[in-house]
Structure formats: structure tokens, C-alpha cells
């Protein structure tokens, strides 16, 4: 659950990066629209003046001025229309991104409630188990104090003893039983699968044109809290990938000069994780990470 919360936070960071870009584009588009509206108003007045001049003193000169004013007004009108559509388009995308952030924040709040409820269940379960163990300990102590002294009982021969000594009737199939049970299949949280699916689709869409582009870094390494650093592989479009094992608990991953804090579940200690470093915006790069088994589970489910 905590890892899902951190994945949502990474998604918010990604959307906030886009919002920064849209803030700039939207501001420039609004300035351009205001300028186009001022130009439209000037052209409208010039057209009105040209019409009056032509009506009062019709000549080739006034006719030429009128046509020039009509053309200028038409161009100014188209300029306002095109810039208005651009502002509306950018504003729509901006509002949609803000809506996505609100949805993710709502999901984060719901996740925090789930974590709190789970922690309460764990605390209640631990308290119940401790109370049960204490009760059993007291009952055993009372029973031991009240029990009469008697001769020690000879333990009955076990199945293992009978089998080892060749006693007839011993189970014949015990020797062939496996020493360890087969490891159960790993369950993958649906939210984690959704996150991996979205990130994989994002990466595939970005790299679809096959143009790698230029390397931004001469060297790019992932340095965990403990252990040796590992180099990233360049994928293209400022995307870098590496697979490395992780340690459980609160971790800090350093990528060159950037630091990213993540929480690794206890069950994932030693598990290989996929790290994707998105360096398209160097002012706020992203580090996407998820267990490799989640990617394998997703790919097997799509086959």
C-alpha cells in the first residue's frame, strides 16, 4: 500500500512537470491573444474610417485604401480566432491535468485511510494473539501446579522411528515426500499493475518513432543507499533504464546529483526492480521504479 502511495506521488510529479510547461505556454498564448485583439480593434477602426472616406469622396485612392483596410481587418479577425482556439485548447489540457491531479490526490487520501485501517487491524490482531498466549500460559501454569506426581510416561514410537526400524505398518510413502513445498505464485496488487501498465505505455509511445536522439549525460549511474552503483542504459528521448535488486525499508536512490526517496516492501527485499529515469525536464526529472515480477505478471496476463 505504501509503495502504491509513492507511485501516485510520482505520477503527481509527472503531471506537475507538464503543468509547468502548460503554465508557460498558456501565458504566452494569452499575451498573443490580447495583442491580436488590440490589432483587431485598430483594424476595425481603420476599416470604418476607410468606408467613410470612400463614401464621402469616392476615388481610386479611397477604394484602394478601403480594400487594404478590409484585408487587414480580415487578417486581424482570423488572428483572433486562431489565437482564441489555441488558448481554449491549452486551457482545456491544463484543466484536464489539474483534474487528474485531483483524482490522484483523492486516491492518495483513500489509500491513507486504507493503510490506517490495516494498521488498526494488525494492532488488534497482535493484541488478541498476545492475550490468547497469556491466557494459555496461565492455564498451563495452573494445570501444572494442580497435577499429581506420577511416573513418567514412555513416549509412543513415532512414525519416523517405525519407518527407520523397519516396523511393519509404517507408512511407505514418507521417504518420497518433498522436503519443501512449492513456492506459491506471487500475488501482484492491481494498483501496481495499473501503474506499470501506464508507465510501459508511456515509454512505448515515447520511443515509437525509433529516433533515439542525443545523449544528455556522458555517465548516468544509480547509486542505492548501500551497495555499488550501476550504470543506466540509454533508451532514447532522454529515457534511461536499469534493473537492480533492492533492499526493504526506506531507501534513498541517488542518480548523479538527484536524490529520490522510496519505500520498499519487506517481501521485496533482494527482488530485482526496474528503474526508469525520465530526464526530459532536468529541472524536475522523474525516477520510475517497480518490481520486475510485476512487469512479468503484466506481460503473462496479456498473452
Secondary structure as the mmCIF struct_conf table of DSSP 4:
data_model
#
loop_
_struct_conf.conf_type_id
_struct_conf.id
_struct_conf.beg_label_comp_id
_struct_conf.beg_label_asym_id
_struct_conf.beg_label_seq_id
_struct_conf.end_label_comp_id
_struct_conf.end_label_asym_id
_struct_conf.end_label_seq_id
HELX_RH_AL_P HELX_RH_AL_P1 UNK A 2 UNK A 56
BEND BEND1 UNK A 57 UNK A 57
HELX_RH_AL_P HELX_RH_AL_P2 UNK A 60 UNK A 146
BEND BEND2 UNK A 147 UNK A 147
HELX_LH_PP_P HELX_LH_PP_P1 UNK A 148 UNK A 149
HELX_LH_PP_P HELX_LH_PP_P2 UNK A 151 UNK A 158
HELX_RH_AL_P HELX_RH_AL_P3 UNK A 159 UNK A 165
TURN_TY1_P TURN_TY1_P1 UNK A 166 UNK A 166
TURN_TY1_P TURN_TY1_P2 UNK A 168 UNK A 169
BEND BEND3 UNK A 172 UNK A 173
HELX_RH_3T_P HELX_RH_3T_P1 UNK A 174 UNK A 176
BEND BEND4 UNK A 177 UNK A 177
BEND BEND5 UNK A 179 UNK A 180
HELX_LH_PP_P HELX_LH_PP_P3 UNK A 181 UNK A 187
HELX_RH_AL_P HELX_RH_AL_P4 UNK A 190 UNK A 206
TURN_TY1_P TURN_TY1_P3 UNK A 207 UNK A 209
BEND BEND6 UNK A 216 UNK A 216
BEND BEND7 UNK A 218 UNK A 218
STRN STRN1 UNK A 221 UNK A 223
BEND BEND8 UNK A 225 UNK A 227
STRN STRN2 UNK A 230 UNK A 231
HELX_LH_PP_P HELX_LH_PP_P4 UNK A 232 UNK A 232
STRN STRN3 UNK A 233 UNK A 236
TURN_TY1_P TURN_TY1_P4 UNK A 237 UNK A 238
STRN STRN4 UNK A 239 UNK A 245
BEND BEND9 UNK A 248 UNK A 248
STRN STRN5 UNK A 249 UNK A 255
TURN_TY1_P TURN_TY1_P5 UNK A 256 UNK A 257
STRN STRN6 UNK A 258 UNK A 264
HELX_RH_3T_P HELX_RH_3T_P2 UNK A 266 UNK A 268
TURN_TY1_P TURN_TY1_P6 UNK A 269 UNK A 270
STRN STRN7 UNK A 272 UNK A 278
BEND BEND10 UNK A 280 UNK A 281
HELX_RH_3T_P HELX_RH_3T_P3 UNK A 282 UNK A 284
STRN STRN8 UNK A 286 UNK A 291
HELX_RH_AL_P HELX_RH_AL_P5 UNK A 292 UNK A 302
#
